[in-house]
Amino acid sequence: MTSRHESTPIRRGLQGAPVLMAALLGLVMIALAVGGPAGPPQPPAWAAAARAADHSGPLLPRSAPLRVRIPAIGVQAPLAHLGLNPDASLQVPPAGRPDLAGWYRGGPAPGERGPAVIVGHVDSPRGPAVFYDLGRLRPHDRIEVDRADGRVAVFTVESIERVPKERFPTERVYGPLDHAGLRLITCGGRFDRARRGYRDNVIVYAHQTAVR
């Protein structure tokens, strides 16, 4: 079983926010997909609907995130700090660490105003990776991010969707916010053996509701 990574080019836009080039977004590509032809768990269509939410939660100063915890799916993952590759593509967590997620340090930190972005592999040559079960999340589930300043930013899931990579919702993911938001991103959908990659992305949208 072999593996390779597809880069994630970005460009600048949306008032300075980093913007993923949708068609090329891919966090892991392996020769044999995990989970059979249907692929990893996928969110139901109803979970993608936007819901009214109270965005008056607290804002925090910038502080690097150290770990993300998602109790509903048993995730407790350390966070790598990701930058850009020489070709301006977004780095991804190391292939040899399927337990590791990654925060894009060029954007807001979790707890700051704006959309903080955390990415993770869906699988690896050895089996499921950190965000394999991301599609099982549902609105109102909790996400916690431990920060270097000792605070814990607590987020509540608003919606979760699966989208084709060529129609990645750039503005919704990276557009400016008046509150502290969080986006979790991985691959999803069916595995395309010809292209050696997943066809879709699974994206979780959440907002900060508490600080501990």
N, C-alpha and C positions, 0 to 999 in steps of 0.2 A: 504494500500500500504506500503510495507516494503522496506528497502534499506540496502545495505552493500557495503563496498569498497573492491576491489581486490588490493592487494599490488603490487608494481612494483619493483621486485628485480633488482639490478644492480650489475655489477662486474667492476673491473678496467681493462682497456685495451686501445688500440689505443693511446699509448704514454701518459698514465695517464688520458685520458678522461673518464668520467663516461659512462658506456654502459648499456642500458636497455636490459633486457632479454625479447626478443620480444614476446614470447608465452604468457607471463603473464601480459603484459602491459594492464591495464584497469583503467580508471579514475573514472567511476561510474557504478554501477550495480543496477538496480531497478526491481521490480517485473513486472511492466507494462511499456513498452517503450512509450515515447512521440512521437507523429507524425505518429502513425499508423504503419502498417507492413513495410513500406519503410524506416522508421526511419528518422533521421534528414537530412537536405540538404547535398548532396554529391557532391564533385567536379567532373566535366567532365573529361574524360580520357585525353583529349588534354592538360589540365592544368598541368599534371604531367611532361610534356616534359621539359627537362633542356634547358634554354635559355642563350644566351651570355649575360653577364652582366659586367659592369665596377665595379671592386672590389677595386678601388683605393680610396675609400672614407676614411674619417678620422677615426682614432682610438682614444679611450678615456681611461683614467686611470680608475681603478676599482672604482665604486660607486654603492651602492645598488639601485635597481630599486624600484619605489614606485607605479607606475600605468601604465597600458597598455591601449592605445586608438587605436581603429580600425574604422575609420570613415565609411568605406563602409558597415559595418554591425552593426553600432551603439553601439559598445562596448566601455565602459569606466569603467575599472575594477581596483580596488586596488589589489596589489600583496602581497600575503603571501610569506615568505621566507622559503623554504622547505629544509629539510635535509634528513637524513636517519632514518628509524625505527631500533629497536634493531636487527631485522633479516636482516639488510642491504638492505631492500626494500626502494624505494623512497617514501617519504611522499606525500600525496595528500591534496589539500585544504579541510578545514573542511566541513563535509556533510551539516551542517546547514547554510552554506554561499554559495549558488549557484551563487552569484554575484561575487565571489572572484576567481581570478586566482592565480597561484603560480609559483615563479621562483626558480629553483634549485640552491641554493647558493653554492653548491660544484663545479659548473662550472663557466665559464666566466659570468661576468655581461654584460647586453646589452650595446654595445659600445666598449667593450674590444675585442681584437683579439680572435677569436674562436667562437664556436657555443653556444650562450646563449639559454637556454631552459626554456620555459614557458608552463605550463600545465593548463588545466581547464576542469571542468566537462561539459559534453554535456547536461545532464538533471539531474533532481532531483525528489523526490516524489511529489514536488509541481508544476513541469512543466519544461520548458526549462531553462538551466543554461547558464553560461557566454559564453561558446564556442559552443552553439547550432548551430549557423549559420556559423561556421568556413568554412564549405564546400561551402559557397557562394563566398568566396574570389577568386580573379582572379589575374594572373600576372599583375604587375604594381600597384596594390593597395598599400596603405600606412599604415604603422604601426608605432605608436609613443610610446616611453617609457619615462616616466618622471623619473628622477634620483634624488637621495638625494643631489647631488652637484648642483642642480638647472638647469642642462642641460637636453635637450630633445634629445634622440637618435632617428633619423628618419630612418626607414627601408622601402625598397621596396620589394614586394613579387616577387620572381623568379618563383616559381612553387608550386603546391599543389597537394597532392596525397592521395588516399585511399589505404591502404594496409592491408592484413590479419595480425592479431596479430602474428601468427606463422611465418610470413615472415617479421617481422619488420626490416627496413633497418638501422641497428645499425651503420654501418660505415658512411653512408651518413648523419645520424642525428648527431652523436657524434664525427666523425672524425676530426682531426686537420684542421684548416683553416688559410690562410694567411691574412684574413680580419675579420671584425666584422660581424658575422652572427647571425641570430635569427631563432629559430624553435618554432613553436606553435603546441601543440599536444593535441588531444582529442580523444574520441571514435567515431566510425562511422559505417556505413554499417547497416545490419539488426540486429535486436535484437533476440538473441537466448534464447527463453524462458526456454529451458531445462537447459542451463548453467547460466541463469539469467545475461547475459552480452551481450554487442555488439561484433560482430565478428571481426571488423576491427578497425583501427586507421586512423584518418585524420591528415595529417602532412603538415604544411606550412613551406616553406623554404624562407628566406628573407636575404637581405644584407643591411648594413648601407649605406645610401646615403647622409645624411646630419646631422648636429648637430645644435641645436638652443639654 
